[in-house]
Amino acid sequence: MILTVCLNPCTDVTIEVDSLNIGKINHVKNKTLSFTGAALNVAIGVARLQNKSYATGFMYNENGSLFEQALDREGVPSIFVWNKGRVRENYKFIDNKSMLTEVNDVGECISENKQAELLELVSNLSKTSEVMVVSGSLPQGIESDYYGKLFSVTAPNTLKIADTEGARLTSALTAGLDLVKPNKDELQNTLQRELKSREDLLKGCYTLLDKGAKRVLLSLGKRGAIITDGTKNYYCKSINVAINSTVGAGDGMVAAAAIMLEQGASLDEILRAGVAAGTATVTTFGKISFTKEKYDEIYAGLTVEEI
């Protein structure tokens, strides 16, 4: 089973417009509402690939039941630490050039008692989980070192994956991680330096390996991804698809990579599966995941090369 920990859930309001004109009236072409959060997207992606996932994290009294219902529809069981207030709302505007503009809300403040409650819950749930994924941002009231605390209470035999950046990623790495999945911008932000060439990117990945990661899966957006364990490096180019939205693409990549890691797959297969799921996700508008049929179709067309 793959356990996913969502610390900062959100209601995603995805709005499609012909063009986003700042300071002027904009007319909506399409609008969708998703009950989401990075780690919840991962749990759904795992379920879409017909594997077992379990979702936990923080949730809120006023509208949290909508998230439980959304997970139930995907066949994902869940248990949350409940808090007062309501889940934050994020707005994503997509124009006819597939340009994404985001306006993200902040989450409710989480008390120290609730933080301790989740640590205990994760400690217990991880004992029956082969893989644990923690991803996404933090709500108010929680410091970056909470990432490290979560991984430090994880059961010894549970594989650990983080998808975050900056101080949160640095904190997580102190507990030792089996896989991290930054994108290029997140890697640059974490290391506080610009990475231009493929050699620079690999050196950046090696820095994360030195800090406590066993594998680094680096997303390069529509150009594909790189994976390395410090001994072998692989690159997988994404195939050309109609991009309807980049929302959730990284989460899809983590979902597929987590399954491959759970199955003991080779480094190149982790990469290929991750790119297939990430690419499949961008073909949908306003959706937080992908279909297995689209994943299988894209997976069959991908090739991995050693670099």
C-alpha positions in Angstrom: 0.0 0.0 0.0 1.1 3.6 -0.7 0.4 6.1 2.0 0.1 9.7 1.0 0.2 12.6 3.5 -1.5 15.9 2.4 -0.7 18.8 4.7 -2.4 21.6 2.9 -5.5 20.4 0.9 -7.3 22.9 -1.4 -10.3 23.3 -3.6 -9.0 24.0 -7.1 -11.1 26.2 -9.2 -9.8 25.8 -12.8 -11.1 28.5 -15.2 -10.5 28.4 -19.0 -10.5 31.7 -20.8 -9.5 32.7 -24.4 -6.9 35.1 -23.0 -6.3 36.5 -19.5 -6.5 40.3 -19.7 -5.3 41.9 -16.5 -7.5 44.9 -15.5 -10.2 44.0 -18.0 -13.3 41.9 -18.1 -12.6 38.2 -18.9 -15.2 35.7 -20.0 -15.2 32.1 -18.8 -15.2 29.3 -21.4 -15.1 26.4 -19.0 -14.9 26.0 -15.3 -14.2 23.0 -13.1 -14.0 22.4 -9.4 -11.6 19.8 -7.9 -11.1 18.7 -4.3 -7.4 18.3 -4.3 -4.0 18.7 -2.7 -0.7 17.4 -4.0 -0.6 14.2 -2.0 -4.3 13.5 -2.5 -3.7 13.7 -6.3 -0.9 11.1 -5.8 -3.3 8.8 -4.0 -5.9 9.1 -6.8 -3.2 8.5 -9.4 -2.1 5.3 -7.7 -5.7 4.2 -7.6 -6.1 5.0 -11.3 -3.2 2.7 -12.0 -5.1 0.0 -10.1 -2.9 -0.1 -7.1 -3.7 0.5 -3.4 -3.3 3.9 -1.8 -4.4 5.4 1.5 -4.7 9.1 2.1 -4.1 11.0 5.4 -3.2 14.5 6.5 -5.0 17.6 7.7 -8.6 18.3 6.9 -11.2 21.0 7.8 -14.7 20.8 9.4 -16.7 23.1 7.1 -16.1 21.4 3.7 -13.8 18.5 4.3 -16.5 15.9 3.7 -16.4 16.9 0.0 -12.8 15.7 -0.1 -13.7 12.4 1.6 -16.5 11.9 -1.0 -14.1 12.6 -3.9 -11.6 10.1 -2.6 -14.4 7.5 -2.0 -15.4 7.9 -5.7 -11.8 7.0 -6.7 -11.7 4.0 -4.3 -9.1 5.7 -2.0 -9.7 5.1 1.8 -8.8 8.0 4.0 -8.4 9.2 7.6 -7.6 12.8 8.6 -6.7 15.0 11.5 -9.7 17.4 11.6 -9.4 21.2 12.2 -11.7 24.1 12.5 -12.5 26.3 9.5 -12.6 25.4 5.8 -10.3 24.2 3.1 -8.5 27.0 1.2 -9.4 27.8 -2.5 -6.9 28.0 -5.3 -7.7 29.6 -8.7 -6.0 28.5 -11.9 -6.6 30.4 -15.1 -5.7 28.7 -18.3 -5.7 30.6 -21.6 -5.9 29.4 -25.2 -2.1 29.1 -25.3 -2.2 26.7 -22.3 -0.5 29.4 -20.2 -1.3 28.7 -16.5 -1.8 31.6 -14.0 -2.3 30.6 -10.4 -3.7 32.5 -7.4 -3.2 30.4 -4.3 -5.0 30.9 -0.9 -3.3 30.2 2.4 -4.5 27.5 4.7 -6.0 27.7 8.2 -3.6 27.8 11.1 -2.8 24.3 12.6 -2.2 24.0 16.3 0.7 22.1 17.9 -1.7 19.5 19.3 -3.0 18.7 15.8 0.5 18.5 14.4 1.4 16.0 17.1 -1.8 14.1 16.4 -0.8 13.7 12.7 2.7 12.5 13.6 1.2 9.8 15.7 -1.2 8.8 13.0 1.5 8.7 10.3 3.7 6.6 12.6 0.9 4.0 12.9 -0.2 4.0 9.3 3.3 3.7 7.9 3.7 0.3 9.7 1.3 -1.2 7.2 2.5 0.8 4.2 5.3 -0.1 1.7 5.7 3.5 0.5 4.9 6.9 2.1 4.6 10.1 0.0 4.6 13.5 1.6 4.2 16.4 -0.9 3.0 19.9 -1.3 3.0 23.1 0.7 2.4 23.7 4.5 -0.5 25.5 6.1 -0.1 28.4 8.5 1.3 27.5 11.9 3.7 24.7 10.7 7.4 25.2 10.3 9.5 23.7 7.4 11.1 21.1 9.8 7.7 19.4 10.1 8.6 17.5 6.9 11.6 16.0 8.6 9.5 15.1 11.7 7.0 13.2 9.5 9.7 11.1 7.9 11.5 10.5 11.1 8.5 8.8 12.6 7.9 6.6 9.5 8.3 2.9 10.0 11.9 1.7 9.3 10.9 -0.6 6.3 8.7 2.0 4.6 10.1 3.6 1.5 10.0 7.4 1.7 9.2 9.9 -1.1 9.1 13.7 -0.9 7.9 16.1 -3.5 8.5 19.6 -2.2 11.2 22.3 -2.3 13.4 24.7 -0.3 13.6 24.4 3.4 10.9 21.7 3.4 12.9 19.5 1.2 16.1 20.2 3.1 14.3 19.1 6.3 13.0 15.9 4.7 16.4 14.9 3.5 17.7 14.8 7.0 15.6 11.7 7.6 16.9 10.0 4.5 14.7 9.6 1.5 14.3 6.9 -1.2 13.2 9.3 -3.9 12.7 13.0 -4.3 11.0 14.6 -7.3 11.7 18.3 -7.8 11.2 20.1 -11.1 13.9 22.4 -12.5 12.6 25.5 -10.8 12.2 23.7 -7.4 15.7 22.3 -7.7 17.1 25.8 -8.4 15.1 27.3 -5.5 16.4 24.7 -3.1 20.0 25.0 -4.1 19.8 28.8 -4.6 21.6 28.7 -7.9 20.8 28.7 -11.6 21.1 25.4 -13.5 21.4 25.9 -17.3 23.0 22.8 -18.9 22.2 19.1 -18.4 25.5 18.8 -16.6 24.4 21.6 -14.2 21.1 19.8 -13.6 22.9 16.5 -12.8 25.2 18.2 -10.4 22.2 19.7 -8.7 20.7 16.3 -8.4 23.9 14.9 -7.0 23.8 17.6 -4.3 20.4 16.2 -3.2 21.9 12.7 -3.2 24.7 13.9 -0.9 22.1 15.5 1.4 20.3 12.2 1.9 18.3 11.1 -1.2 18.9 7.7 -2.8 17.3 8.7 -6.1 16.4 12.0 -7.7 13.6 12.2 -10.3 13.9 15.6 -11.9 11.0 16.8 -14.0 11.8 18.9 -17.0 8.2 19.6 -18.0 7.4 19.0 -21.6 11.0 18.0 -22.2 10.6 14.9 -20.1 12.6 14.0 -17.0 16.0 12.8 -15.7 16.6 10.2 -12.9 19.8 9.4 -11.1 21.1 7.5 -8.2 24.6 8.9 -8.4 25.8 5.8 -10.3 23.5 5.7 -13.3 21.7 8.5 -15.0 18.8 8.2 -17.4 16.8 10.6 -19.6 13.3 10.1 -21.0 11.9 12.5 -23.6 8.2 13.1 -23.4 6.1 12.5 -26.5 4.2 15.4 -28.1 0.6 15.6 -26.8 -2.1 18.3 -26.8 -1.5 20.1 -23.5 -4.8 21.1 -21.9 -3.4 21.8 -18.4 -0.2 21.2 -16.5 -2.2 21.0 -13.2 -1.3 17.8 -11.3 1.3 16.6 -13.8 4.0 16.3 -11.1 1.6 14.4 -8.8 0.9 11.9 -11.6 4.6 11.4 -12.0 5.0 10.8 -8.3 2.1 8.3 -8.3 3.6 6.1 -11.0 7.1 6.4 -9.6 5.8 5.3 -6.1 4.3 2.2 -7.6 7.4 1.3 -9.5 9.5 1.9 -6.3 7.1 -0.3 -4.4 7.5 -3.1 -7.0 11.3 -2.9 -6.9 11.6 -1.6 -10.5 14.8 -0.5 -12.1 15.8 3.1 -12.2 14.9 3.4 -15.9 11.5 1.9 -15.4 10.7 4.3 -12.6 11.6 7.2 -14.9 9.5 5.8 -17.9 6.4 5.3 -15.7 6.8 8.7 -14.2 7.0 10.5 -17.5 4.1 8.5 -18.9 1.8 9.5 -16.0 2.9 13.1 -16.0 2.3 13.4 -19.7 -1.1 11.6 -19.5 -2.2 14.2 -16.9 -1.5 17.2 -19.1 -3.9 15.9 -21.7 -6.9 16.6 -19.5 -8.4 20.0 -18.7 -9.4 20.7 -15.1 -8.7 17.2 -14.0 -6.3 16.3 -11.3 -5.3 12.9 -12.7 -5.3 10.7 -15.8 -6.9 7.6 -17.2 -5.0 4.3 -17.2 -5.8 3.9 -20.9 -4.0 7.2 -21.7 -1.1 6.2 -19.4 -0.7 2.8 -21.1 -0.8 4.5 -24.6 1.9 7.0 -23.7 4.0 4.5 -21.8 4.2 2.3 -24.9 5.6 5.2 -27.0 8.4 6.3 -24.6 12.1 5.3 -24.7 14.7 5.8 -22.0 18.4 6.5 -22.7 21.3 6.3 -20.4 23.3 9.6 -20.1 
